[in-house]
Amino acid sequence: MRTLFDPPSSHETTPPAAPVTPTIRPDGQRACAVCGAPAPFGFGVRLFHNREGRWACFAHRDTVHALRETNP
């Protein structure tokens, strides 16, 4: 029986994730998870609970939203 802490088996696929980008840009704005542009759209963000979530620019908001739905 598998537990929550077991490593994934070789036949389980790893869900896609947005590329790593700095969360805060040098100008102080949030950065898009795809391209690093200013990102006004946040998905899974809970700032009062220390949860950054993913941020997206207008051009990539659908892409980042889809990634969030595959990675709860």
N, C-alpha and C positions, 0 to 999 in steps of 0.2 A: 504494500500500500504506500502510495506516495504522500508526502507531506508538503506543506507550503514551502519548506526550506530546502527541498531536494532540488538539485540542478535540473534544468530542462533536459529531456531525453533528446537523442540525436534526430528523431523524426519530427519533433515539434519545431515549427518555423518561428523565427524571431519576428515579432511585429515590426513594421517600419517605424522609424523615429525621425524627427526633424533633425537636420544637421545642427551641431553645436555652434552657437553664436553667442557673443557676449550679450547679457541681458540688458545692460544699460550702455547706450552709445556714449561717445565722448561729449556730445552736446547735452546729455542728461535724459534723453528720451529712451523709451524701450526699443529694443531691436527686433526686427522680424526674424523668426526662427529659420527662414529659408534664405533670405538675401541680405539681412542685416540693415535694411532700410528702417526709417522710423515706423513704429508699429502701434497704431491706435486700437487694434482689436486683440483682446485677450481671451484665451480659452482655458478653462480649468483654473482660473486665477482666483485665489482667496487671500488677499493681502493681509487681512486681519488674522489669518491662521498660518501665516508664513508659507504660503503655497504660491509660487511664482507662475505656474502653468506655462503655457506657450503663447507667444505674442506674434502677430502677423500684420503685414502691411495690407493695403487694399488689394493689391494684385495677387497675394498668396493666402488670403484669409480662408478660401474654400479648401485649399490644400492642407493648411494647418488644422482647420476644423476637422477634416477627414482623418488626419493623423491622431487627433485627440480622441475621436470616437473609437479608433482601433486600439488605443492605449489608454485605458481608464486610469 
